[in-house]
Amino acid sequence: AVFANLALAIIGYITGFEMFARLNIYFAVWSVIPFGSWDGAKILYGGRMLWFITVILVAIAFFYSITVV
């Protein structure tokens, strides 16, 4: 769900739906937190390097949505 939200955010920015893109990025930020049965915990237990790369990608998208748009 994290990568799907990032893909939908990119599509939203390209098509001009900035609010839709921001909501997808915010949901990706919450989903990457490794808590309970959330996606972040599943990614973390699958591999720490994959989780770290995912967190970096989500952080870049988050800061882009805050500063640029």
Backbone hydrogen bonds, N-H to C=O, Kabsch-Sander energy under -0.5 kcal/mol:
donor,donor_aa,acceptor,acceptor_aa,energy
5,N,1,A,-2.0
6,L,2,V,-2.0
7,A,3,F,-2.2
8,L,4,A,-2.5
9,A,5,N,-2.0
10,I,6,L,-2.1
11,I,7,A,-2.2
12,G,8,L,-2.4
13,Y,9,A,-2.3
14,I,10,I,-2.2
15,T,11,I,-2.3
16,G,12,G,-0.9
17,F,12,G,-2.3
18,E,16,G,-1.2
21,A,17,F,-2.0
22,R,18,E,-2.6
23,L,19,M,-2.2
24,N,20,F,-1.8
25,I,21,A,-2.1
26,Y,22,R,-2.7
27,F,23,L,-2.2
28,A,24,N,-1.9
29,V,25,I,-2.2
30,W,26,Y,-2.0
31,S,27,F,-2.1
32,V,28,A,-1.5
33,I,30,W,-0.8
35,F,33,I,-1.8
38,W,35,F,-2.2
40,G,31,S,-1.8
40,G,33,I,-0.5
41,A,33,I,-0.6
41,A,38,W,-0.5
42,K,38,W,-1.5
43,I,39,D,-2.5
44,L,40,G,-2.5
45,Y,41,A,-2.5
46,G,42,K,-1.1
47,G,43,I,-1.5
51,W,47,G,-2.0
52,F,48,R,-2.6
53,I,49,M,-2.5
54,T,50,L,-2.2
55,V,51,W,-2.6
56,I,52,F,-2.2
57,L,53,I,-2.4
58,V,54,T,-2.5
59,A,55,V,-2.5
60,I,56,I,-2.3
61,A,57,L,-2.2
62,F,58,V,-2.6
63,F,59,A,-2.7
64,Y,60,I,-2.1
65,S,61,A,-2.3
66,I,62,F,-1.6
67,T,63,F,-2.4
68,V,64,Y,-1.8
69,V,64,Y,-1.3
